[in-house]
Amino acid sequence: MIVVALYPNGNKMNQMHLPFAGTPGYTASHESYKRAMEHYHAVVAWCEHNLTGPWECDHKDILHEGIRVRIGDTRDVAYFNLKWN
C-alpha cells in the first residue's frame, strides 16, 4: 500500500528540484527544498521507530505534494495516516 505524508502547512516541493532531491551531493538554497528535506528525514525517522511491518521510502519518494511511503502491513497504514494526514 502506498501512503503520502503531506508537507506541513500546505507546502509544496518546487518542481525545479525534482527528481534531484535527496540524491547524494545535491543541495539547493530554495526554501521549499529545505522544508521538503526536513520533512523527508522526519518521516523516515518516524517510520524506522514506529512501523512494525515492511516499509520502503528513499529519495525517489520525495514528491511535489509530500513523501511517499510503501507500507506492507494494514495496521501500519492506519497508524501512519493518523500521524501524517
N, C-alpha and C positions, 0 to 999 in steps of 0.2 A: 504494500500500500504506500501511496505517496502522499505526504503532507507538506505543507509550506508554513514556515514561521514568518509571518509578515513582518516587515521592518516596522519598528515603533514609530508612533506619531505620524503615520501616513507617508513616511519617507519612501523614496524610490531610488533605485540604483541608476546612475547616469549611464546611458547606453554606450557612451564612448569608452567606458571601462570594461565592457563585456566583449568578448569572452575571456579577457585577460585577468580579471580579478582573481586574486588568490594564487596565481602562478608564481613560482619562486623568482625573486628578483624584480617583480613588477610592483611599482608603487605609483600613487597618484596624489596630487595635492588637493583634488576636488573633495569637498566636504561630504558629498553623498557616498563617495568611495570609502572614506574613513568610517562613516557610520555603518555602512554595509559590512565592512570587515570586522568591526567591533561586534556587530550582531551575529555574524557567522561564527566567530570564536565563542561567543556566549552560547549559541545554540549547540555547537559541537560539545562544549564542556558540559552543558546540561544533559545532553544525550548520553555521554560517557558515564555520567554519575547516576542517572535516573532510569534509563531504559533497561529492561531485562532481556528482551529478545534480540534477534539480529537486527541491525540497522546499518545504514550506509549514508555518508554525506562527505563530500570533498569539495575542492574549489570549483569544480564544474557545476555544483549545485547552487552557486550564488546567482540568483536570478534578478530580474528587474524589480519584482514585487516583494521578494523575500528569499529565504533559504529553504531549499527543497531537501527533504529527508525521506529516504526509503526505509520503511519500518515493516518488519516481518511478523509482529505479534499484535493482534487486535487490542489487547489491553494497553499496550504501549501507545497505540494510536489515540485512544481516548485520553490518556494521561497527557500526551503531547499537546493535543488540542485544548485541553484545559489550561495548560501553561502558556501557549504561544498564540492562541486565536480566540 
